[in-house]
Amino acid sequence: MTTDPVVALQNVSKSFGPVEVLHGVNLALHAGSVHALIGENGAGKSTTMKILAGYQPPTEGAVLCDGQTAQFKSLQDGEAAGIVMIHQEFNLAEQLTVEQNVFLGRELKRGLLLDKTEMRRRTREYLARLACDVSPDTLVSNLSNSEKQMVEIAKALSRDARILIMDEPTAVLTNRETDVLFKQVAALRAAGTAILFTSHKLDEVKAISDHVTIMRDGNVVHTGPTSEITEDAMATAMVGRDVSDLYPAKPGVAADAPVVLDVRNLSVPGFAENVSFTLRKGEILGIGGLIGAGRTELMEGLAGLRPATSTKITLFEKPAQFKRPGDAQQAGLCYLTEDRKLRGLLLERGMRENLTLQNLHKFGGFLIDRGAEENALTDAIAEFDIRAGTRDVRVGNMSGGNQQKLLLAKVMLSEPRVLIVDEPTRGIDIGTKQQIYAFLRKLADAGHAIIVITSEMPELIGLADRVLVMRLGGISGMLDLHEINEDAIVRLSMGLSAEQTPEMA
């Protein structure tokens, strides 16, 4: 690693109107080194990265490139200096092909014509490096979220970056895809690339980074070698409080607790077949399994978001078969989507409109009672600890954690007695995770029944009273409270028995 940084922020502050969101930030990236930048949602990480990459200018302070002050007026200026950013939110043209996206704005030519053969060859090469089996001719709109992330990374590889900024690159990747990505990061580091890496997964930070900078409330609160700080110390520095008790206590569900939801042979064409389960009052039922097991699609079918069939569904001792989400909502069952940005919230609107949209009937008839809406927003901000600079903020400008808390507040305004929550903490910092876990357990303790779909193993183990494991669209097994452990969940996910034989132990 060279002594002098290839790019650095020097006493950088950033204000949006009268609100200062960064306060004298110093950050230095060196060639051949991975530098992690971590902090809660809203800590200032995204703004810091955007200033480094040229998306936004600092209000005060300087960006230094190779020791010289750099005046980035646009992302093109940043890329000209060799800085490339992989966004957490996909920056892809959905109706173009993978190849067209990789070379968009930088098309290769042979004379006056596009060199499509070479662009296709190089695209295949970049995707092969990422072990991504996607055709260059595939429309991006037809890709899964993890495949789109791989295309974003392939775009960055095609630019031969000196400085690579990676904003939550593993949030939608499987473990296998993450391993492949980390091998590429190691190769880039060995080739001399300076890498800035952000993640809410502290085990990843420990595994991949050489140095770590921790931010809180727009300030840098720690910078140093990653090897000299534990994951617990990172978490405490991020949130300013002890988070060792991340999951609330599980009191257990009484054996005679009433069954509030009884599902028999629920099928969602192409995704799940003949799935049966029960849910009791006061219970948190976790649904685990590998990506593609049909977990989300099954619950969407139950909630009326997808066509589904069943032998029988009983909700609160009444027959139920929901054709629309509104039918389920009226009956007391609500589904909170895993995709808060595309399906859960209107990013161009404010908090008030988002909060009340699903329940406008509660705020008037032909005319909406704006005062009542504002009162509801005041209550939601207090109850869910939603943090924003102003009540009128555009939701797209809020941090991911605060967006998730707003989405939860929106769903709870329907007063559901059965709540289905899909990937409740994806892309969310550890402090907000702790808040959401506490809220879900509080709901269960108050008699609500909750289903949590999650790909996070610690979340399944720490939160659920029972775990239903799915595989290939069916149930692989059900684990009671005393049976829940990582080995049993993994084995069921792979289609094996939950219990090891003595020879296997």
C-alpha angles and dihedrals in degrees: 000000000000120000097234120062119243090217132009144170114227117200091324120183127178130197131187104201108311093340117094110205100174123046118197098318120190120191132159129193122198131201114263094018136107112220117191120212113197139168143122120297104279094027091117102260097127093047090049092051093046091053090050091050096046098251092118133019120232118250090218134005129034144275111224123203115190088343095307127108110257123206104204110187095172144002088266088063089052093049090048086059090052098259116137126179127204106206127221087221109059114256096197135128101239097203095051126081125257091255093050091051094049092055100029108145091003101065118168117236138199103203108312094337131081113259095227094165093059094042090052092048093050092045090054089049094052092046091048090055086057093045087238112153098204126129116240087228095060117113111244090228088067095055129098119243092258091050090050089053090053090052089052089052091047088054089055092048089053091059097059091225122204089198120030121193114197117193110197093321095171099047093105100025127107119236090259092050090047091053090052091049092050090053088055091048089052091050092049091048090051089051091056102261117150109226131196110196128187126190139150088216102093093191087062091050090053092046100048112024133083096195133018133206118196122203131195127178093346095310132105105239099174140014125174148102112320090225090065098058130062126224090248091053090049091052093048091049091049097053102024093233139074112278098176088115093058096154123051119236117278108225092187129237119271114248090233095048107132119260107241098178126034116180121189123191098336112185131186110193112249095004115051137011134199098343116173129183144139132228124204132209111271094015131129107207113194121208114205137172140113121303107276094033090118098251099134095039092051093054092043087055091050092050095048097255093115134030108270141166132206142172091232140341120191121191116184089346092304126110112254137186113162120208094175134027088242090062091053091046092053090051092052102261122115133179123212109205125230090224103068094167101051103025108016107047141029099234095194093055133074130257095263095056092046094048097052103030094096092049106036090137087072092059103052141299121256090355122045118228100232091186091057090048091052090050090051090051091050090053093047093050090053098042097045098032093236108184121202134145092241138006089239095058117135105250091229088064093055122098119262093251093053091046089055092049090050090051090051090049089050092054094044090054085074088062096228120191091198116043125189112197118190116203093337097187106032109145092002129129123248095253093055090044089058090051093049093047090051091049093050092049090047089054091050092048088053090056103266118135116227137193116198120193110196141161090200109101095201089051093055092048097042100043112029128088089198131009125216110197119205129200129178093348097310141082113276094181149323122237123202122215096273092045098055112115137129096255094053093047093048093048093050090046088057093048096256132124114280091231125070120226116235090256090057097046 
